[in-house]
Amino acid sequence: MIKKPFIDDSHMCKNCKGMRMENGNCRYLKTYTLDNVSYIKCAEESFMYYNMDAENASMYVELLTAFYPIKRTV
């Protein structure tokens, strides 16, 4: 299932002891919502798929859009 790494226990935030801190916040900590469930994962970990079927590519883009939303500036 292509959604599995986005919703399972993999890629959980690891305690990096502040080595990746920026302005008091971890620059890799990602919070996102899929299917009305909130997740917190480490963005430094990658979600790579090899030999992906073309039919799954659009779902992968949707998952990445949830994980890396477009930042709006005011």
PQR file with spaces between the fields and no chain letter, atoms N, CA, C, O and H, PARSE charges and radii, in Angstrom:
ATOM       1  N    MET     1       0.852   -1.185    0.000 -0.4000 1.5000
ATOM       2  CA   MET     1       0.000    0.000    0.000 -0.0000 2.0000
ATOM       3  C    MET     1       0.892    1.241    0.000  0.5500 1.7000
ATOM       4  O    MET     1       1.780    1.375    0.842 -0.5500 1.4000
ATOM       5  N    ILE     2       0.657    2.123   -0.926 -0.4000 1.5000
ATOM       6  CA   ILE     2       1.504    3.293   -1.094 -0.0000 2.0000
ATOM       7  C    ILE     2       1.408    4.264    0.092  0.5500 1.7000
ATOM       8  O    ILE     2       2.353    5.008    0.356 -0.5500 1.4000
ATOM       9  H    ILE     2      -0.065    2.014   -1.610  0.4000 1.0000
ATOM      10  N    LYS     3       0.309    4.263    0.786 -0.4000 1.5000
ATOM      11  CA   LYS     3       0.109    5.179    1.915 -0.0000 2.0000
ATOM      12  C    LYS     3       0.812    4.699    3.193  0.5500 1.7000
ATOM      13  O    LYS     3       0.992    5.479    4.128 -0.5500 1.4000
ATOM      14  H    LYS     3      -0.458    3.658    0.572  0.4000 1.0000
ATOM      15  N    LYS     4       1.206    3.431    3.235 -0.4000 1.5000
ATOM      16  CA   LYS     4       1.724    2.812    4.450 -0.0000 2.0000
ATOM      17  C    LYS     4       2.827    3.609    5.148  0.5500 1.7000
ATOM      18  O    LYS     4       2.690    3.843    6.349 -0.5500 1.4000
ATOM      19  H    LYS     4       1.059    2.798    2.476  0.4000 1.0000
ATOM      20  N    PRO     5       3.918    4.049    4.489 -0.5600 1.5000
ATOM      21  CA   PRO     5       4.961    4.761    5.221  0.2800 2.0000
ATOM      22  C    PRO     5       4.508    6.116    5.776  0.5500 1.7000
ATOM      23  O    PRO     5       5.138    6.657    6.685 -0.5500 1.4000
ATOM      24  N    PHE     6       3.432    6.654    5.239 -0.4000 1.5000
ATOM      25  CA   PHE     6       2.925    7.931    5.727 -0.0000 2.0000
ATOM      26  C    PHE     6       2.050    7.765    6.973  0.5500 1.7000
ATOM      27  O    PHE     6       1.832    8.725    7.711 -0.5500 1.4000
ATOM      28  H    PHE     6       2.921    6.214    4.501  0.4000 1.0000
ATOM      29  N    ILE     7       1.544    6.537    7.209 -0.4000 1.5000
ATOM      30  CA   ILE     7       0.625    6.347    8.326 -0.0000 2.0000
ATOM      31  C    ILE     7       1.106    5.319    9.355  0.5500 1.7000
ATOM      32  O    ILE     7       0.503    5.198   10.421 -0.5500 1.4000
ATOM      33  H    ILE     7       1.721    5.756    6.609  0.4000 1.0000
ATOM      34  N    ASP     8       2.182    4.576    9.056 -0.4000 1.5000
ATOM      35  CA   ASP     8       2.651    3.577   10.018 -0.0000 2.0000
ATOM      36  C    ASP     8       3.667    4.195   10.990  0.5500 1.7000
ATOM      37  O    ASP     8       3.829    5.414   11.034 -0.5500 1.4000
ATOM      38  H    ASP     8       2.671    4.675    8.189  0.4000 1.0000
ATOM      39  N    ASP     9       4.336    3.359   11.753 -0.4000 1.5000
ATOM      40  CA   ASP     9       5.278    3.841   12.759 -0.0000 2.0000
ATOM      41  C    ASP     9       6.674    4.136   12.210  0.5500 1.7000
ATOM      42  O    ASP     9       7.554    4.540   12.970 -0.5500 1.4000
ATOM      43  H    ASP     9       4.204    2.369   11.718  0.4000 1.0000
ATOM      44  N    SER    10       6.892    3.945   10.929 -0.4000 1.5000
ATOM      45  CA   SER    10       8.195    4.271   10.362 -0.0000 2.0000
ATOM      46  C    SER    10       8.354    5.785   10.253  0.5500 1.7000
ATOM      47  O    SER    10       7.371    6.526   10.269 -0.5500 1.4000
ATOM      48  H    SER    10       6.178    3.617   10.312  0.4000 1.0000
ATOM      49  N    HIS    11       9.560    6.219   10.147 -0.4000 1.5000
ATOM      50  CA   HIS    11       9.892    7.642    9.976 -0.0000 2.0000
ATOM      51  C    HIS    11       9.443    8.508   11.145  0.5500 1.7000
ATOM      52  O    HIS    11       9.197    9.703   10.983 -0.5500 1.4000
ATOM      53  H    HIS    11      10.358    5.617   10.134  0.4000 1.0000
ATOM      54  N    MET    12       9.337    7.900   12.321 -0.4000 1.5000
ATOM      55  CA   MET    12       8.960    8.687   13.488 -0.0000 2.0000
ATOM      56  C    MET    12      10.121    9.609   13.845  0.5500 1.7000
ATOM      57  O    MET    12      11.275    9.329   13.520 -0.5500 1.4000
ATOM      58  H    MET    12       9.537    6.929   12.453  0.4000 1.0000
ATOM      59  N    CYS    13       9.805   10.692   14.509 -0.4000 1.5000
ATOM      60  CA   CYS    13      10.812   11.664   14.901 -0.0000 2.0000
ATOM      61  C    CYS    13      11.807   11.000   15.849  0.5500 1.7000
ATOM      62  O    CYS    13      11.426   10.390   16.848 -0.5500 1.4000
ATOM      63  H    CYS    13       8.868   10.920   14.773  0.4000 1.0000
ATOM      64  N    LYS    14      13.079   11.132   15.516 -0.4000 1.5000
ATOM      65  CA   LYS    14      14.134   10.610   16.367 -0.0000 2.0000
ATOM      66  C    LYS    14      14.730   11.768   17.157  0.5500 1.7000
ATOM      67  O    LYS    14      14.843   12.883   16.648 -0.5500 1.4000
ATOM      68  H    LYS    14      13.389   11.627   14.704  0.4000 1.0000
ATOM      69  N    ASN    15      15.095   11.509   18.355 -0.4000 1.5000
ATOM      70  CA   ASN    15      15.685   12.553   19.178 -0.0000 2.0000
ATOM      71  C    ASN    15      17.090   12.856   18.664  0.5500 1.7000
ATOM      72  O    ASN    15      18.022   12.083   18.888 -0.5500 1.4000
ATOM      73  H    ASN    15      15.003   10.604   18.769  0.4000 1.0000
ATOM      74  N    CYS    16      17.232   13.982   17.978 -0.4000 1.5000
ATOM      75  CA   CYS    16      18.529   14.347   17.404 -0.0000 2.0000
ATOM      76  C    CYS    16      19.317   15.257   18.350  0.5500 1.7000
ATOM      77  O    CYS    16      20.352   15.803   17.966 -0.5500 1.4000
ATOM      78  H    CYS    16      16.475   14.610   17.797  0.4000 1.0000
ATOM      79  N    LYS    17      18.840   15.418   19.564 -0.4000 1.5000
ATOM      80  CA   LYS    17      19.516   16.189   20.599 -0.0000 2.0000
ATOM      81  C    LYS    17      19.775   17.635   20.173  0.5500 1.7000
ATOM      82  O    LYS    17      20.800   18.217   20.528 -0.5500 1.4000
ATOM      83  H    LYS    17      18.000   14.974   19.876  0.4000 1.0000
ATOM      84  N    GLY    18      18.854   18.203   19.422 -0.4000 1.5000
ATOM      85  CA   GLY    18      18.939   19.609   19.059 -0.0000 2.0000
ATOM      86  C    GLY    18      19.901   19.941   17.942  0.5500 1.7000
ATOM      87  O    GLY    18      20.103   21.116   17.634 -0.5500 1.4000
ATOM      88  H    GLY    18      18.021   17.730   19.133  0.4000 1.0000
ATOM      89  N    MET    19      20.498   18.937   17.328 -0.4000 1.5000
ATOM      90  CA   MET    19      21.469   19.197   16.282 -0.0000 2.0000
ATOM      91  C    MET    19      20.820   19.754   15.024  0.5500 1.7000
ATOM      92  O    MET    19      21.503   20.317   14.168 -0.5500 1.4000
ATOM      93  H    MET    19      20.334   17.982   17.579  0.4000 1.0000
ATOM      94  N    ARG    20      19.530   19.603   14.911 -0.4000 1.5000
ATOM      95  CA   ARG    20      18.830   20.089   13.725 -0.0000 2.0000
ATOM      96  C    ARG    20      17.850   21.208   14.077  0.5500 1.7000
ATOM      97  O    ARG    20      16.863   21.437   13.378 -0.5500 1.4000
ATOM      98  H    ARG    20      18.976   19.146   15.607  0.4000 1.0000
ATOM      99  N    MET    21      18.147   21.886   15.164 -0.4000 1.5000
ATOM     100  CA   MET    21      17.260   22.945   15.638 -0.0000 2.0000
ATOM     101  C    MET    21      17.508   24.231   14.852  0.5500 1.7000
ATOM     102  O    MET    21      18.630   24.540   14.449 -0.5500 1.4000
ATOM     103  H    MET    21      18.948   21.700   15.732  0.4000 1.0000
ATOM     104  N    GLU    22      16.432   24.956   14.656 -0.4000 1.5000
ATOM     105  CA   GLU    22      16.491   26.240   13.968 -0.0000 2.0000
ATOM     106  C    GLU    22      15.466   27.146   14.626  0.5500 1.7000
ATOM     107  O    GLU    22      14.271   26.854   14.594 -0.5500 1.4000
ATOM     108  H    GLU    22      15.521   24.706   14.984  0.4000 1.0000
ATOM     109  N    ASN    23      15.912   28.225   15.212 -0.4000 1.5000
ATOM     110  CA   ASN    23      15.034   29.149   15.945 -0.0000 2.0000
ATOM     111  C    ASN    23      14.244   28.438   17.042  0.5500 1.7000
ATOM     112  O    ASN    23      13.077   28.755   17.272 -0.5500 1.4000
ATOM     113  H    ASN    23      16.883   28.462   15.237  0.4000 1.0000
ATOM     114  N    GLY    24      14.873   27.484   17.716 -0.4000 1.5000
ATOM     115  CA   GLY    24      14.226   26.775   18.811 -0.0000 2.0000
ATOM     116  C    GLY    24      13.300   25.657   18.390  0.5500 1.7000
ATOM     117  O    GLY    24      12.690   25.016   19.247 -0.5500 1.4000
ATOM     118  H    GLY    24      15.821   27.226   17.529  0.4000 1.0000
ATOM     119  N    ASN    25      13.173   25.402   17.097 -0.4000 1.5000
ATOM     120  CA   ASN    25      12.292   24.346   16.591 -0.0000 2.0000
ATOM     121  C    ASN    25      13.077   23.389   15.702  0.5500 1.7000
ATOM     122  O    ASN    25      14.028   23.790   15.032 -0.5500 1.4000
ATOM     123  H    ASN    25      13.668   25.923   16.401  0.4000 1.0000
ATOM     124  N    CYS    26      12.675   22.138   15.701 -0.4000 1.5000
ATOM     125  CA   CYS    26      13.287   21.162   14.803 -0.0000 2.0000
ATOM     126  C    CYS    26      12.839   21.477   13.380  0.5500 1.7000
ATOM     127  O    CYS    26      11.644   21.551   13.094 -0.5500 1.4000
ATOM     128  H    CYS    26      11.902   21.812   16.245  0.4000 1.0000
ATOM     129  N    ARG    27      13.795   21.659   12.510 -0.4000 1.5000
ATOM     130  CA   ARG    27      13.439   22.013   11.128 -0.0000 2.0000
ATOM     131  C    ARG    27      12.960   20.817   10.312  0.5500 1.7000
ATOM     132  O    ARG    27      12.498   20.988    9.184 -0.5500 1.4000
ATOM     133  H    ARG    27      14.766   21.599   12.742  0.4000 1.0000
ATOM     134  N    TYR    28      13.064   19.598   10.871 -0.4000 1.5000
ATOM     135  CA   TYR    28      12.623   18.411   10.156 -0.0000 2.0000
ATOM     136  C    TYR    28      11.313   17.837   10.670  0.5500 1.7000
ATOM     137  O    TYR    28      10.757   16.932   10.048 -0.5500 1.4000
ATOM     138  H    TYR    28      13.439   19.459   11.787  0.4000 1.0000
ATOM     139  N    LEU    29      10.814   18.333   11.775 -0.4000 1.5000
ATOM     140  CA   LEU    29       9.578   17.824   12.343 -0.0000 2.0000
ATOM     141  C    LEU    29       8.400   18.222   11.464  0.5500 1.7000
ATOM     142  O    LEU    29       8.184   19.408   11.211 -0.5500 1.4000
ATOM     143  H    LEU    29      11.265   19.069   12.280  0.4000 1.0000
ATOM     144  N    LYS    30       7.650   17.253   11.006 -0.4000 1.5000
ATOM     145  CA   LYS    30       6.506   17.504   10.129 -0.0000 2.0000
ATOM     146  C    LYS    30       5.231   17.015   10.795  0.5500 1.7000
ATOM     147  O    LYS    30       5.170   15.892   11.296 -0.5500 1.4000
ATOM     148  H    LYS    30       7.825   16.290   11.211  0.4000 1.0000
ATOM     149  N    THR    31       4.230   17.853   10.796 -0.4000 1.5000
ATOM     150  CA   THR    31       2.901   17.491   11.263 -0.0000 2.0000
ATOM     151  C    THR    31       1.968   17.587   10.060  0.5500 1.7000
ATOM     152  O    THR    31       1.956   18.597    9.357 -0.5500 1.4000
ATOM     153  H    THR    31       4.280   18.766   10.389  0.4000 1.0000
ATOM     154  N    TYR    32       1.200   16.551    9.830 -0.4000 1.5000
ATOM     155  CA   TYR    32       0.284   16.538    8.688 -0.0000 2.0000
ATOM     156  C    TYR    32      -0.925   15.675    9.025  0.5500 1.7000
ATOM     157  O    TYR    32      -0.914   14.914    9.992 -0.5500 1.4000
ATOM     158  H    TYR    32       1.209   15.730   10.402  0.4000 1.0000
ATOM     159  N    THR    33      -1.955   15.807    8.219 -0.4000 1.5000
ATOM     160  CA   THR    33      -3.193   15.083    8.445 -0.0000 2.0000
ATOM     161  C    THR    33      -3.561   14.302    7.187  0.5500 1.7000
ATOM     162  O    THR    33      -3.560   14.840    6.080 -0.5500 1.4000
ATOM     163  H    THR    33      -1.964   16.426    7.433  0.4000 1.0000
ATOM     164  N    LEU    34      -3.873   13.035    7.380 -0.4000 1.5000
ATOM     165  CA   LEU    34      -4.388   12.179    6.310 -0.0000 2.0000
ATOM     166  C    LEU    34      -5.610   11.461    6.848  0.5500 1.7000
ATOM     167  O    LEU    34      -5.567   10.881    7.933 -0.5500 1.4000
ATOM     168  H    LEU    34      -3.874   12.598    8.280  0.4000 1.0000
ATOM     169  N    ASP    35      -6.688   11.495    6.104 -0.4000 1.5000
ATOM     170  CA   ASP    35      -7.935   10.832    6.503 -0.0000 2.0000
ATOM     171  C    ASP    35      -8.370   11.252    7.907  0.5500 1.7000
ATOM     172  O    ASP    35      -8.807   10.423    8.706 -0.5500 1.4000
ATOM     173  H    ASP    35      -6.723   11.966    5.223  0.4000 1.0000
ATOM     174  N    ASN    36      -8.247   12.540    8.193 -0.4000 1.5000
ATOM     175  CA   ASN    36      -8.633   13.142    9.477 -0.0000 2.0000
ATOM     176  C    ASN    36      -7.839   12.611   10.671  0.5500 1.7000
ATOM     177  O    ASN    36      -8.311   12.690   11.805 -0.5500 1.4000
ATOM     178  H    ASN    36      -7.892   13.213    7.544  0.4000 1.0000
ATOM     179  N    VAL    37      -6.655   12.079   10.437 -0.4000 1.5000
ATOM     180  CA   VAL    37      -5.760   11.618   11.502 -0.0000 2.0000
ATOM     181  C    VAL    37      -4.472   12.432   11.405  0.5500 1.7000
ATOM     182  O    VAL    37      -3.895   12.553   10.324 -0.5500 1.4000
ATOM     183  H    VAL    37      -6.272   12.015    9.516  0.4000 1.0000
ATOM     184  N    SER    38      -4.020   12.988   12.526 -0.4000 1.5000
ATOM     185  CA   SER    38      -2.791   13.773   12.551 -0.0000 2.0000
ATOM     186  C    SER    38      -1.589   12.869   12.802  0.5500 1.7000
ATOM     187  O    SER    38      -1.654   11.928   13.593 -0.5500 1.4000
ATOM     188  H    SER    38      -4.489   12.889   13.404  0.4000 1.0000
ATOM     189  N    TYR    39      -0.494   13.173   12.114 -0.4000 1.5000
ATOM     190  CA   TYR    39       0.748   12.416   12.251 -0.0000 2.0000
ATOM     191  C    TYR    39       1.893   13.396   12.469  0.5500 1.7000
ATOM     192  O    TYR    39       1.845   14.541   12.019 -0.5500 1.4000
ATOM     193  H    TYR    39      -0.441   13.937   11.472  0.4000 1.0000
ATOM     194  N    ILE    40       2.921   12.924   13.167 -0.4000 1.5000
ATOM     195  CA   ILE    40       4.149   13.694   13.350 -0.0000 2.0000
ATOM     196  C    ILE    40       5.291   12.778   12.931  0.5500 1.7000
ATOM     197  O    ILE    40       5.487   11.712   13.516 -0.5500 1.4000
ATOM     198  H    ILE    40       2.959   11.994   13.532  0.4000 1.0000
ATOM     199  N    LYS    41       6.037   13.189   11.926 -0.4000 1.5000
ATOM     200  CA   LYS    41       7.131   12.374   11.409 -0.0000 2.0000
ATOM     201  C    LYS    41       8.352   13.247   11.163  0.5500 1.7000
ATOM     202  O    LYS    41       8.282   14.475   11.220 -0.5500 1.4000
ATOM     203  H    LYS    41       5.878   14.055   11.450  0.4000 1.0000
ATOM     204  N    CYS    42       9.457   12.594   10.890 -0.4000 1.5000
ATOM     205  CA   CYS    42      10.708   13.280   10.579 -0.0000 2.0000
ATOM     206  C    CYS    42      10.815   13.441    9.065  0.5500 1.7000
ATOM     207  O    CYS    42      10.821   12.456    8.327 -0.5500 1.4000
ATOM     208  H    CYS    42       9.513   11.597   10.843  0.4000 1.0000
ATOM     209  N    ALA    43      10.899   14.686    8.609 -0.4000 1.5000
ATOM     210  CA   ALA    43      10.984   14.943    7.173 -0.0000 2.0000
ATOM     211  C    ALA    43      12.350   14.589    6.618  0.5500 1.7000
ATOM     212  O    ALA    43      12.518   14.492    5.402 -0.5500 1.4000
ATOM     213  H    ALA    43      10.894   15.487    9.208  0.4000 1.0000
ATOM     214  N    GLU    44      13.336   14.393    7.495 -0.4000 1.5000
ATOM     215  CA   GLU    44      14.650   14.001    7.019 -0.0000 2.0000
ATOM     216  C    GLU    44      14.621   12.576    6.462  0.5500 1.7000
ATOM     217  O    GLU    44      15.402   12.224    5.578 -0.5500 1.4000
ATOM     218  H    GLU    44      13.200   14.471    8.482  0.4000 1.0000
ATOM     219  N    GLU    45      13.719   11.779    6.990 -0.4000 1.5000
ATOM     220  CA   GLU    45      13.534   10.436    6.448 -0.0000 2.0000
ATOM     221  C    GLU    45      12.815   10.572    5.107  0.5500 1.7000
ATOM     222  O    GLU    45      11.953   11.437    4.953 -0.5500 1.4000
ATOM     223  H    GLU    45      13.085   12.065    7.708  0.4000 1.0000
ATOM     224  N    SER    46      13.157    9.743    4.158 -0.4000 1.5000
ATOM     225  CA   SER    46      12.531    9.878    2.838 -0.0000 2.0000
ATOM     226  C    SER    46      11.482    8.804    2.610  0.5500 1.7000
ATOM     227  O    SER    46      11.518    7.736    3.222 -0.5500 1.4000
ATOM     228  H    SER    46      13.858    9.041    4.283  0.4000 1.0000
ATOM     229  N    PHE    47      10.565    9.102    1.735 -0.4000 1.5000
ATOM     230  CA   PHE    47       9.513    8.179    1.333 -0.0000 2.0000
ATOM     231  C    PHE    47       9.769    7.828   -0.134  0.5500 1.7000
ATOM     232  O    PHE    47       9.173    8.411   -1.039 -0.5500 1.4000
ATOM     233  H    PHE    47      10.536    9.969    1.238  0.4000 1.0000
ATOM     234  N    MET    48      10.653    6.880   -0.344 -0.4000 1.5000
ATOM     235  CA   MET    48      11.062    6.513   -1.696 -0.0000 2.0000
ATOM     236  C    MET    48      10.304    5.268   -2.160  0.5500 1.7000
ATOM     237  O    MET    48      10.081    4.336   -1.387 -0.5500 1.4000
ATOM     238  H    MET    48      11.138    6.407    0.392  0.4000 1.0000
ATOM     239  N    TYR    49       9.924    5.272   -3.406 -0.4000 1.5000
ATOM     240  CA   TYR    49       9.281    4.119   -4.019 -0.0000 2.0000
ATOM     241  C    TYR    49      10.020    3.818   -5.313  0.5500 1.7000
ATOM     242  O    TYR    49      10.276    4.715   -6.116 -0.5500 1.4000
ATOM     243  H    TYR    49      10.106    6.029   -4.034  0.4000 1.0000
ATOM     244  N    TYR    50      10.351    2.579   -5.504 -0.4000 1.5000
ATOM     245  CA   TYR    50      11.045    2.156   -6.716 -0.0000 2.0000
ATOM     246  C    TYR    50      10.091    1.291   -7.528  0.5500 1.7000
ATOM     247  O    TYR    50       9.313    0.514   -6.974 -0.5500 1.4000
ATOM     248  H    TYR    50      10.143    1.851   -4.851  0.4000 1.0000
ATOM     249  N    ASN    51      10.159    1.436   -8.841 -0.4000 1.5000
ATOM     250  CA   ASN    51       9.293    0.673   -9.743 -0.0000 2.0000
ATOM     251  C    ASN    51       7.816    0.909   -9.433  0.5500 1.7000
ATOM     252  O    ASN    51       7.021   -0.031   -9.416 -0.5500 1.4000
ATOM     253  H    ASN    51      10.791    2.067   -9.292  0.4000 1.0000
ATOM     254  N    MET    52       7.459    2.162   -9.189 -0.4000 1.5000
ATOM     255  CA   MET    52       6.063    2.499   -8.882 -0.0000 2.0000
ATOM     256  C    MET    52       5.189    2.353  -10.121  0.5500 1.7000
ATOM     257  O    MET    52       5.567    2.766  -11.217 -0.5500 1.4000
ATOM     258  H    MET    52       8.105    2.925   -9.202  0.4000 1.0000
ATOM     259  N    ASP    53       4.032    1.768   -9.933 -0.4000 1.5000
ATOM     260  CA   ASP    53       3.071    1.668  -11.022 -0.0000 2.0000
ATOM     261  C    ASP    53       2.524    3.054  -11.333  0.5500 1.7000
ATOM     262  O    ASP    53       2.357    3.877  -10.433 -0.5500 1.4000
ATOM     263  H    ASP    53       3.724    1.432   -9.043  0.4000 1.0000
ATOM     264  N    ALA    54       2.249    3.308  -12.598 -0.4000 1.5000
ATOM     265  CA   ALA    54       1.735    4.614  -13.019 -0.0000 2.0000
ATOM     266  C    ALA    54       0.427    4.964  -12.323  0.5500 1.7000
ATOM     267  O    ALA    54       0.169    6.136  -12.049 -0.5500 1.4000
ATOM     268  H    ALA    54       2.385    2.639  -13.329  0.4000 1.0000
ATOM     269  N    GLU    55      -0.403    3.965  -12.035 -0.4000 1.5000
ATOM     270  CA   GLU    55      -1.696    4.236  -11.392 -0.0000 2.0000
ATOM     271  C    GLU    55      -1.526    4.739   -9.961  0.5500 1.7000
ATOM     272  O    GLU    55      -2.430    5.384   -9.430 -0.5500 1.4000
ATOM     273  H    GLU    55      -0.194    3.013  -12.257  0.4000 1.0000
ATOM     274  N    ASN    56      -0.384    4.459   -9.324 -0.4000 1.5000
ATOM     275  CA   ASN    56      -0.132    4.923   -7.960 -0.0000 2.0000
ATOM     276  C    ASN    56       0.544    6.290   -7.898  0.5500 1.7000
ATOM     277  O    ASN    56       0.611    6.897   -6.830 -0.5500 1.4000
ATOM     278  H    ASN    56       0.351    3.935   -9.755  0.4000 1.0000
ATOM     279  N    ALA    57       1.042    6.777   -9.023 -0.4000 1.5000
ATOM     280  CA   ALA    57       1.775    8.041   -9.031 -0.0000 2.0000
ATOM     281  C    ALA    57       0.915    9.212   -8.562  0.5500 1.7000
ATOM     282  O    ALA    57       1.408   10.063   -7.822 -0.5500 1.4000
ATOM     283  H    ALA    57       0.987    6.284   -9.891  0.4000 1.0000
ATOM     284  N    SER    58      -0.336    9.283   -8.960 -0.4000 1.5000
ATOM     285  CA   SER    58      -1.187   10.405   -8.541 -0.0000 2.0000
ATOM     286  C    SER    58      -1.459   10.346   -7.034  0.5500 1.7000
ATOM     287  O    SER    58      -1.523   11.387   -6.380 -0.5500 1.4000
ATOM     288  H    SER    58      -0.737    8.591   -9.560  0.4000 1.0000
ATOM     289  N    MET    59      -1.621    9.137   -6.475 -0.4000 1.5000
ATOM     290  CA   MET    59      -1.818    9.013   -5.035 -0.0000 2.0000
ATOM     291  C    MET    59      -0.559    9.454   -4.289  0.5500 1.7000
ATOM     292  O    MET    59      -0.653   10.099   -3.245 -0.5500 1.4000
ATOM     293  H    MET    59      -1.570    8.291   -7.006  0.4000 1.0000
ATOM     294  N    TYR    60       0.614    9.110   -4.817 -0.4000 1.5000
ATOM     295  CA   TYR    60       1.879    9.510   -4.209 -0.0000 2.0000
ATOM     296  C    TYR    60       1.994   11.033   -4.181  0.5500 1.7000
ATOM     297  O    TYR    60       2.424   11.601   -3.177 -0.5500 1.4000
ATOM     298  H    TYR    60       0.691    8.586   -5.665  0.4000 1.0000
ATOM     299  N    VAL    61       1.620   11.688   -5.255 -0.4000 1.5000
ATOM     300  CA   VAL    61       1.649   13.155   -5.307 -0.0000 2.0000
ATOM     301  C    VAL    61       0.688   13.735   -4.267  0.5500 1.7000
ATOM     302  O    VAL    61       1.026   14.719   -3.609 -0.5500 1.4000
ATOM     303  H    VAL    61       1.270   11.226   -6.071  0.4000 1.0000
ATOM     304  N    GLU    62      -0.485   13.156   -4.107 -0.4000 1.5000
ATOM     305  CA   GLU    62      -1.432   13.620   -3.083 -0.0000 2.0000
ATOM     306  C    GLU    62      -0.849   13.468   -1.678  0.5500 1.7000
ATOM     307  O    GLU    62      -1.011   14.356   -0.840 -0.5500 1.4000
ATOM     308  H    GLU    62      -0.759   12.357   -4.641  0.4000 1.0000
ATOM     309  N    LEU    63      -0.178   12.359   -1.419 -0.4000 1.5000
ATOM     310  CA   LEU    63       0.446   12.149   -0.115 -0.0000 2.0000
ATOM     311  C    LEU    63       1.561   13.155    0.136  0.5500 1.7000
ATOM     312  O    LEU    63       1.674   13.699    1.234 -0.5500 1.4000
ATOM     313  H    LEU    63      -0.046   11.638   -2.099  0.4000 1.0000
ATOM     314  N    LEU    64       2.375   13.400   -0.867 -0.4000 1.5000
ATOM     315  CA   LEU    64       3.450   14.390   -0.720 -0.0000 2.0000
ATOM     316  C    LEU    64       2.893   15.791   -0.527  0.5500 1.7000
ATOM     317  O    LEU    64       3.481   16.595    0.197 -0.5500 1.4000
ATOM     318  H    LEU    64       2.284   12.958   -1.759  0.4000 1.0000
ATOM     319  N    THR    65       1.777   16.092   -1.157 -0.4000 1.5000
ATOM     320  CA   THR    65       1.147   17.401   -0.989 -0.0000 2.0000
ATOM     321  C    THR    65       0.655   17.581    0.436  0.5500 1.7000
ATOM     322  O    THR    65       0.735   18.683    0.979 -0.5500 1.4000
ATOM     323  H    THR    65       1.300   15.439   -1.745  0.4000 1.0000
ATOM     324  N    ALA    66       0.151   16.526    1.051 -0.4000 1.5000
ATOM     325  CA   ALA    66      -0.266   16.605    2.456 -0.0000 2.0000
ATOM     326  C    ALA    66       0.954   16.747    3.364  0.5500 1.7000
ATOM     327  O    ALA    66       0.916   17.484    4.349 -0.5500 1.4000
ATOM     328  H    ALA    66       0.086   15.630    0.610  0.4000 1.0000
ATOM     329  N    PHE    67       2.029   16.044    3.033 -0.4000 1.5000
ATOM     330  CA   PHE    67       3.233   16.067    3.859 -0.0000 2.0000
ATOM     331  C    PHE    67       3.997   17.379    3.703  0.5500 1.7000
ATOM     332  O    PHE    67       4.520   17.913    4.681 -0.5500 1.4000
ATOM     333  H    PHE    67       2.060   15.445    2.232  0.4000 1.0000
ATOM     334  N    TYR    68       4.062   17.896    2.484 -0.4000 1.5000
ATOM     335  CA   TYR    68       4.741   19.158    2.195 -0.0000 2.0000
ATOM     336  C    TYR    68       3.739   20.153    1.604  0.5500 1.7000
ATOM     337  O    TYR    68       3.775   20.405    0.399 -0.5500 1.4000
ATOM     338  H    TYR    68       3.637   17.462    1.690  0.4000 1.0000
ATOM     339  N    PRO    69       2.854   20.720    2.412 -0.5600 1.5000
ATOM     340  CA   PRO    69       1.836   21.640    1.875  0.2800 2.0000
ATOM     341  C    PRO    69       2.472   22.922    1.326  0.5500 1.7000
ATOM     342  O    PRO    69       3.566   23.320    1.727 -0.5500 1.4000
ATOM     343  N    ILE    70       1.768   23.537    0.420 -0.4000 1.5000
ATOM     344  CA   ILE    70       2.220   24.819   -0.132 -0.0000 2.0000
ATOM     345  C    ILE    70       2.115   25.867    0.954  0.5500 1.7000
ATOM     346  O    ILE    70       1.059   26.052    1.560 -0.5500 1.4000
ATOM     347  H    ILE    70       0.880   23.214    0.094  0.4000 1.0000
ATOM     348  N    LYS    71       3.219   26.549    1.193 -0.4000 1.5000
ATOM     349  CA   LYS    71       3.223   27.585    2.236 -0.0000 2.0000
ATOM     350  C    LYS    71       2.684   28.877    1.636  0.5500 1.7000
ATOM     351  O    LYS    71       3.195   29.376    0.633 -0.5500 1.4000
ATOM     352  H    LYS    71       4.076   26.399    0.701  0.4000 1.0000
ATOM     353  N    ARG    72       1.671   29.393    2.252 -0.4000 1.5000
ATOM     354  CA   ARG    72       1.060   30.643    1.804 -0.0000 2.0000
ATOM     355  C    ARG    72       1.653   31.787    2.603  0.5500 1.7000
ATOM     356  O    ARG    72       1.804   31.695    3.821 -0.5500 1.4000
ATOM     357  H    ARG    72       1.256   28.987    3.066  0.4000 1.0000
ATOM     358  N    THR    73       1.983   32.848    1.921 -0.4000 1.5000
ATOM     359  CA   THR    73       2.497   34.032    2.600 -0.0000 2.0000
ATOM     360  C    THR    73       1.438   35.112    2.588  0.5500 1.7000
ATOM     361  O    THR    73       0.660   35.230    1.641 -0.5500 1.4000
ATOM     362  H    THR    73       1.861   32.922    0.931  0.4000 1.0000
ATOM     363  N    VAL    74       1.416   35.883    3.630 -0.4000 1.5000
ATOM     364  CA   VAL    74       0.400   36.928    3.748 -0.0000 2.0000
ATOM     365  C    VAL    74       0.985   38.236    3.311  0.5500 1.7000
ATOM     366  O    VAL    74       0.298   39.257    3.330 -0.5500 1.4000
ATOM     367  H    VAL    74       2.048   35.788    4.399  0.4000 1.0000
